[in-house]
Amino acid sequence: MSDRQKVIEVEEGSTCFNAGSLPHYDVKSESKFEQESGEQKPRIFVLGAGCPKCRALEQAVLSALGEMNLQEPVGHITDYAEMAKYGVMSTPALVIDGKVVSVGRALNAQEVLKLLQSANLD
């Protein structure tokens, strides 16, 4: 199991925005980070401050990509100004190819798999 495929437990409760929780880590924007580092820019982003539900969604995305045998990078945007650019007011949210496909739910791997397949990432 790689560092990015850690098991994340979801705590019951509300979303990041209305839970009042602080981010678990502070990243400006994964898209900016990827551009600066010269690596491939992600087409898939998880939007959220880093609460357990946001991290669980990220884990589900990584699991779904693993099932599809894809090495697609996954960005995690924690900056509220960046999230607002997508019109997201509730987290976690999932963005694929610039389109918000899920808001306010920690999807499971099978739900993410269906979204990825419909986005023709395979």
Secondary structure as the mmCIF struct_conf table of DSSP 4:
data_model
#
loop_
_struct_conf.conf_type_id
_struct_conf.id
_struct_conf.beg_label_comp_id
_struct_conf.beg_label_asym_id
_struct_conf.beg_label_seq_id
_struct_conf.end_label_comp_id
_struct_conf.end_label_asym_id
_struct_conf.end_label_seq_id
HELX_RH_3T_P HELX_RH_3T_P1 ASP A 3 GLN A 5
HELX_LH_PP_P HELX_LH_PP_P1 GLU A 9 GLU A 11
BEND BEND1 GLU A 12 GLY A 13
HELX_RH_AL_P HELX_RH_AL_P1 CYS A 16 ALA A 19
TURN_TY1_P TURN_TY1_P1 GLY A 20 GLY A 20
HELX_LH_PP_P HELX_LH_PP_P2 SER A 21 PRO A 23
BEND BEND2 HIS A 24 TYR A 25
BEND BEND3 LYS A 28 LYS A 28
HELX_RH_AL_P HELX_RH_AL_P2 GLU A 30 SER A 37
TURN_TY1_P TURN_TY1_P2 GLY A 38 GLY A 38
BEND BEND4 GLU A 39 GLU A 39
HELX_LH_PP_P HELX_LH_PP_P3 GLN A 40 PRO A 42
BEND BEND5 ARG A 43 ARG A 43
STRN STRN1 ILE A 44 LEU A 47
BEND BEND6 GLY A 48 GLY A 50
HELX_RH_AL_P HELX_RH_AL_P3 PRO A 52 GLU A 67
TURN_TY1_P TURN_TY1_P3 MET A 68 ASN A 69
STRN STRN2 VAL A 74 ILE A 77
HELX_RH_AL_P HELX_RH_AL_P4 TYR A 80 LYS A 85
TURN_TY1_P TURN_TY1_P4 TYR A 86 GLY A 87
BEND BEND7 SER A 90 PRO A 92
STRN STRN3 ALA A 93 ILE A 96
TURN_TY1_P TURN_TY1_P5 ASP A 97 GLY A 98
STRN STRN4 LYS A 99 VAL A 103
BEND BEND8 GLY A 104 GLY A 104
HELX_RH_AL_P HELX_RH_AL_P5 ALA A 109 SER A 118
TURN_TY1_P TURN_TY1_P6 ALA A 119 ASN A 120
#
